[in-house]
Amino acid sequence: MPSIRLHYLLLGGLLAAIPLSAAATTNEESRARLDVQAEAQLDVAPDRATLSARLWERTPAVARHDDDTGPDALRQARDRLEERAASLIAALEEAGVKRDDISAGSLSVQPEYVPAPRRSDADQEMLMRTRLERPFQVHVDDLERLPRLLDALTTAGVNVMDGISYDLADRDAATDEALVMALEKARHKAELMARTMNVTLGSVVSISETRSPVYQPRMMAMSADARESAGQAEYRPGTIVIEAGVSVSWEIEN
C-alpha cells in the first residue's frame, strides 16, 4: 500500500507541473518581437589584376586520308611555341614582372579541320592540322603598370588576349565590411521602427544571413587579336560589387 500511494503522489506532481511548463512556453512564444531584414551593397575599387593570353603554333595542313601529322612536324611546332613562350616570359620580366607572377598553363594539343583550296572539277576537300597551345596568366599588383604590360604582351606576339580579371588583395576584409553594413542597416531600421511606434527595443533574439556576401572578380574581355586591338582599348577597372543581407529579431519591452 505505501508504494502504491507514493506512485500516485509522484504522478499527481508530474501532472501538476505540465500546465506550468506549457504556460512558460506559451509566454515565451507570445512575447512581442520586431523582425527586420536588410541588405547592403559595397562598391570596392580593385587593387590587383590578372592578364590572360594564349600562344599557339600549328602544323602544316594535310589531307585527312593521309597519315597523321608526323612527329617531326609536331616537334617543330612545339619548338617554335616554346621559343615564343621563352621570349614572352623574358619580355615580361624586362617590364618588371617577377617570375612568380607569371603562370604558364599546360600544353594542349588538338586537331583542326580547314577547307582545302577549291578545284573547279572536284568537291572541296577538308584538310587536317594540329594546333599546339599554351595559356599564360600575369598577376599584377600595381594597376598603373597595366598599359606597359599589355604592350609587352602584344610586342611578344601573343595570338589572343583573353581579358583582364580585376581582383582584391584582401577579399575577406571587403566581405566583412559588406556584412557589417547590412547589420548596421538592420539596426537603423529597427530603431527607426521602434521610435515611430513608440516602443522600446530589448535584447536581440536571433540573427541570420539572408544573403551571404558574394565576391566575384570583375572581368574585362579583350577577345580581339592582341596586335589588332593594341592602342585602342581603355583599361578602366571600375568597381567590384559585394552584396550582403541579414535578418535580425529584437524583443519589444513595452
QUIURKA-V654427 format. One line per field, one symbol per residue. ss: DSSP state (2 for helix, 1 for strand, 0 for the rest). Layout:
ss=???
//
This chain:
ss=02222222222222222222222222222200111111111111000111111111110001100000002222222222222222222222220000222111000111111110000000000111111111111111002222222222222000011111111000222222222222222222222222220000111111111111110001111000022220000000000111111111111100
//
